[in-house]
Amino acid sequence: MNGVLATMGRELRSYFWSPLGWVILTGFLFFQGISFQTIVDYLNDPRAPAALSPLGFFFGGTLFYWLTVLFVTPVLTMRLLSEERKTGTLEALLTTPITEGQVVLGKYLGALVFYIFLWTPTLAYVLLLARHTELDWGPVAASYLGTIAVGGLFLAVGTMVSGLTRNQVVAAIGTFAILFLLFIPAFLDGLINDPGLKKVVEYLNLFQHMDEFGKGIVDTRHLIYYLSATVFCLFVTSRALEANKGR
């Protein structure tokens, strides 16, 4: 456990002490601000449907949300292991009394904590809305939970790809490509008529998941999907490091 915490702390320091971390934070908050302002302006239009929720739009209801998460997560993970491979520090790290699994988990948790840190300032939008309207805090909490679950899966995919290459750019592009494939079930949902296959597609539909989270519905099946896929990606990463140890 000490090895995991030490690796996580080292990774967090690399985010906060490097210009890249602050560039990511600035760009993230900039686009989130544009998204929130656009949603508020739209809902303030008298022609907008009265039943629509600003936070329902903010969390998964617009393209801004998905593009932001889709681009941020590969950038956060592209250097996790690929940079260590390229500089040769990964081999030195693995010669210490720490296992491949601890290295992978520590680096992943460091990226996850920084990802959560990115979303923390958006609580200001929630508090701003709470001053002007009555909020149901259940959907708010569920939306943040869904956002962390989705981000956790995306970061696990990025960690896996980063562990398979020495090139950061290749890691980012590879992660983006795999993440894009995760959205395919959402586009197939309306094209499938077979009941059994449709249930499978719905189970994998990220858009539907966030729509339910935004309504305050926390389906444990969705959480199991994110958790199991995350664990699988991290397991593959640790096995890949073990297979390439000493090469």
Secondary structure, DSSP 4 states (H G I P E B T S, - for coil): -HHHHHHHHHHHHHHHSSHHHHHHHHHHHHHHHHHHHHHHHHHHSTTS-TT--HHHHHTTTSHHHHHHHHHHHHHHHTTTTHHHHHHTHHHHHHTSS--HHHHHHHHHHHHHHHHHHHHGGGHHHHHHHHHHS---HHHHHHHHHHHHHHHHHHHHHHHHHHTT-S-HHHHHHHHHHHHHHTTHHHHHGGG---HHHHHHHHHH-HHHHHHHHHTT---HHHHHHHHHHHHHHHHHHHHHHHHTTT-
